[in-house]
Amino acid sequence: MAVSDVLSMVFRWLHVGAGILWIGLLYWFNFANIPFAPTMDGDTKKKVIPELMPRVLYFFRWGAVWTWATGLLLLLLVFYHGAQVFPSQEQSWTAGSIVMVLVTFFMFFIYDPLSNSLGKDIKVFGAVAFVIIALVAYLMYAWGGFGYRAQQIHMGAMFGTIMMMNVWMRIWPGQKSVIPAVKEGTAPDAALVAQVSQRSRHNVYMSVPLVWTMINMHTTFFGDESWWVILVVTGLAWPFVSWVYDKSMKVKGM
């Protein structure tokens, strides 16, 4: 067995394990904790939140880092070192393919200001985001020359990078201010609470196409021209996520 095969096995195992931890806690926050939190009175919140949330957020944010880092290692090993980015061995890196890799890892700096300006209306922001996703997916195929699986995994890397940076640059810094305020019994900054909630919600929506790209490598192949598949997955998944949000608010305790 080659060294690259052993590394690939280890990286995949760590990637999946860290991803389960991260995404599982993301769903717990959004579908269990958010509906539950309003049922606590002030004294209960002052006791429970400062003890519970730092513990959960520790595994949440480090799960995000490990998922992203091991995903990057797999991308380097399988696609770049393994020369699986392009459909043909005759193809080589071009300006277009390099730019699309940069887009993959720096899209957060486009997403972030858009989220700040449009994010209050989830439908408007979702429509704009969908157009951007479509443009990036098409350019990865038409300009970057990526094969189907490379295009899918780079789309997943783009979602995952945005999500990880949301955790470390918006959600965790916000919670570090919100949690002490709750502990002291003072009202946390409403704008900060709104941003933390918004970015967490965005991460839930992005997690569905992200997980698709992770398992898609092993389950489906629609042809190198099928850049549009990620749009179908995203378009079908987002209404389902909205339904789950609505359902989570209706589930009652005992």
Buried (B, 14 or more C-beta within 10 A) or exposed (E): EEEEEEBBEEBBEBBBBBBEBBBEBBBEBBBEBBBEBEEEEEEEBBEBBBEEBEEBBEBBBBBBBBBBBBBBBBBEBBBEEEEBBBBEEEBEEEEBBEBBBEBBBBBBEEBBEEBEEBBEEBEEBBEBBBEEBBEBBBBBBEBBBBBBBBBBBBBBBBBBBBBBBBBEEBBBBBBEEBBEBBBEEEEBBEEBBEBBBBBBBBBBBBBBBBBBBBEBBEEEEBEBEBBBBBBEBBBEBBEEBBEEBEEBEEEEEE
